[in-house]
Amino acid sequence: MRTFVSVPLGGLSDAVADAQTPLDMSGVDPIDPTQAHVTLKFLGETDDPDAVVEAIERAVAASEVQPFDCNVAGYGVFPSLEYISVIWAGITEGSEQLTTLHEHVERATTALGFDAAEHDFTPHATLARMRDARSKSVIQEVVAERDPNVGTVRVDGVELTQSMPTDGGPEYETVAEVPL
């Protein structure tokens, strides 16, 4: 199964949909707002989910992160404004806790043999992916000129999530929940 470790943002699905409205244009594929989340660690193919869950449990305990509020706001892009592949909303409150969780999960999962992250961790919630550059200049303008406050959600755990490809984009299913 193809998996990742995430913090769900389901309580913000209506606000995520609102933040996606200015991104509704040709060449841009929005994510399902009910599946909004912050990815702490992408794992890929996972043969032993039970071992991964145990590693996540140890990582969360070692992090000593307690339940916290996470505010999602603003627009950003990966990898750059010149070449946009992902449009996201940033984290303005709770990024320190998310980074701490990421660091502990990263250590625990690389100890199991998963690849180390190839880039620095930037806490964010993906809003859409750019399929092609038709709307690049408009997206650049939206990102530069708008600063939506998507909302705040209480984070009280992390999840091991399975990603299943479908014709309409990936669908996610929670494999396990690990409370903070």
C-alpha positions as CSV (number, residue, x, y, z in Angstrom):
1,M,0.0,0.0,0.0
2,R,1.1,3.6,-0.7
3,T,1.1,5.6,2.5
4,F,2.0,8.9,4.2
5,V,1.9,10.3,7.7
6,S,-0.4,13.3,8.0
7,V,-2.4,15.7,10.2
8,P,-6.0,15.8,8.9
9,L,-7.7,19.2,8.4
10,G,-11.1,17.8,7.7
11,G,-12.8,20.4,9.9
12,L,-11.7,23.1,7.4
13,S,-13.1,21.5,4.3
14,D,-15.6,24.3,3.5
15,A,-12.9,26.9,4.1
16,V,-10.5,25.0,2.0
17,A,-13.1,24.9,-0.8
18,D,-13.5,28.7,-0.5
19,A,-9.7,29.2,-0.7
20,Q,-9.7,27.1,-3.9
21,T,-12.3,29.3,-5.6
22,P,-9.7,31.9,-7.0
23,L,-7.7,28.9,-8.3
24,D,-10.6,27.5,-10.4
25,M,-9.1,27.8,-13.9
26,S,-7.7,25.8,-16.8
27,G,-4.7,23.7,-16.1
28,V,-5.3,23.7,-12.3
29,D,-6.6,20.6,-10.5
30,P,-8.0,21.3,-7.0
31,I,-7.7,18.6,-4.3
32,D,-10.8,17.3,-2.7
33,P,-11.3,19.8,0.2
34,T,-12.6,17.0,2.5
35,Q,-9.2,15.3,2.2
36,A,-7.2,18.4,3.2
37,H,-4.2,17.5,5.4
38,V,-0.6,18.4,6.3
39,T,1.8,15.7,5.2
40,L,4.4,15.1,7.8
41,K,6.2,12.4,5.8
42,F,5.6,10.7,2.5
43,L,6.5,7.0,2.8
44,G,5.5,5.4,-0.5
45,E,5.1,1.7,-0.7
46,T,4.6,0.2,2.8
47,D,4.8,-3.5,3.3
48,D,4.4,-3.6,7.0
49,P,1.9,-0.9,8.2
50,D,1.9,-2.3,11.7
51,A,5.6,-1.6,12.1
52,V,5.1,1.9,10.7
53,V,2.2,2.6,13.2
54,E,4.5,1.5,16.0
55,A,7.2,3.8,14.8
56,I,4.8,6.7,14.5
57,E,3.6,6.0,18.1
58,R,7.1,6.1,19.4
59,A,7.9,9.3,17.4
60,V,4.8,11.1,18.6
61,A,5.6,10.1,22.2
62,A,9.2,11.2,21.9
63,S,8.1,14.6,20.3
64,E,6.2,15.5,23.5
65,V,3.9,17.6,21.4
66,Q,0.5,18.1,23.1
67,P,-2.8,18.9,21.2
68,F,-2.5,22.3,19.6
69,D,-4.3,24.8,17.3
70,C,-3.2,24.9,13.7
71,N,-4.1,28.0,11.6
72,V,-4.0,27.6,7.9
73,A,-3.6,30.9,5.9
74,G,-2.0,32.5,2.8
75,Y,-1.0,31.0,-0.5
76,G,2.3,29.6,-1.6
77,V,3.7,27.4,-4.4
78,F,6.2,24.6,-5.0
79,P,8.8,24.6,-6.3
80,S,8.8,28.3,-7.4
81,L,6.7,31.0,-8.9
82,E,8.5,30.5,-12.2
83,Y,7.6,26.8,-12.3
84,I,4.5,26.0,-10.3
85,S,3.5,22.4,-9.7
86,V,1.6,22.8,-6.4
87,I,-0.4,25.6,-4.9
88,W,-0.8,25.4,-1.1
89,A,-2.0,27.2,2.0
90,G,0.6,27.9,4.7
91,I,0.5,27.3,8.4
92,T,0.7,30.5,10.5
93,E,0.0,28.9,13.9
94,G,1.2,25.4,14.8
95,S,4.1,25.2,12.4
96,E,6.6,24.7,15.3
97,Q,4.6,21.7,16.6
98,L,4.2,20.3,13.0
99,T,7.9,20.7,12.4
100,T,8.7,18.9,15.7
101,L,6.3,16.0,14.7
102,H,7.9,15.9,11.3
103,E,11.4,15.6,12.6
104,H,10.5,12.8,15.0
105,V,8.5,10.9,12.4
106,E,11.3,11.4,9.9
107,R,13.8,9.8,12.2
108,A,11.5,6.9,13.1
109,T,10.6,6.1,9.6
110,T,14.1,6.4,8.1
111,A,15.2,3.9,10.9
112,L,12.7,1.5,9.3
113,G,14.4,1.9,5.9
114,F,12.2,4.6,4.3
115,D,14.0,7.2,2.2
116,A,15.0,10.5,4.0
117,A,13.2,13.6,2.8
118,E,14.8,15.3,-0.2
119,H,13.9,18.8,0.8
120,D,13.3,20.9,3.9
121,F,9.9,20.5,5.6
122,T,7.5,23.4,4.9
123,P,4.2,22.8,6.8
124,H,1.4,23.4,4.3
125,A,-1.9,22.1,3.0
126,T,-2.0,21.4,-0.7
127,L,-4.9,23.2,-2.4
128,A,-4.3,22.3,-6.1
129,R,-1.8,21.0,-8.6
130,M,-1.0,22.7,-11.9
131,R,-1.4,20.3,-14.8
132,D,0.1,22.8,-17.3
133,A,1.2,26.4,-17.5
134,R,-1.9,27.9,-19.2
135,S,-2.9,29.8,-16.1
136,K,0.5,30.4,-14.6
137,S,0.4,34.2,-14.8
138,V,-3.0,34.3,-13.2
139,I,-1.9,32.0,-10.4
140,Q,1.2,34.1,-9.8
141,E,-1.1,37.1,-9.4
142,V,-3.5,35.3,-7.0
143,V,-0.6,34.1,-4.9
144,A,1.0,37.6,-4.7
145,E,-2.1,39.6,-4.1
146,R,-4.4,37.4,-1.9
147,D,-3.9,36.2,1.6
148,P,-6.8,34.0,2.6
149,N,-7.3,33.0,6.3
150,V,-8.6,29.4,5.8
151,G,-9.2,28.8,9.4
152,T,-8.0,27.1,12.6
153,V,-8.4,23.5,13.5
154,R,-7.5,21.6,16.7
155,V,-4.8,19.0,16.1
156,D,-5.0,16.1,18.5
157,G,-3.2,13.4,16.6
158,V,-1.5,12.2,13.4
159,E,-2.6,9.5,11.0
160,L,-1.0,6.9,8.8
161,T,-2.9,7.4,5.5
162,Q,-3.2,5.2,2.5
163,S,-3.3,6.9,-0.9
164,M,-5.3,5.1,-3.6
165,P,-5.1,6.4,-7.2
166,T,-8.4,6.9,-9.0
167,D,-9.4,8.5,-12.3
168,G,-10.6,11.6,-10.4
169,G,-7.4,11.9,-8.4
170,P,-6.1,10.2,-5.3
171,E,-8.5,9.1,-2.5
172,Y,-7.2,8.8,1.0
173,E,-8.1,6.3,3.7
174,T,-7.0,6.4,7.3
175,V,-5.0,3.3,8.2
176,A,-4.4,4.2,11.8
177,E,-4.7,7.2,14.2
178,V,-2.1,8.1,16.7
179,P,-3.2,10.6,19.4
180,L,-0.9,13.3,20.7
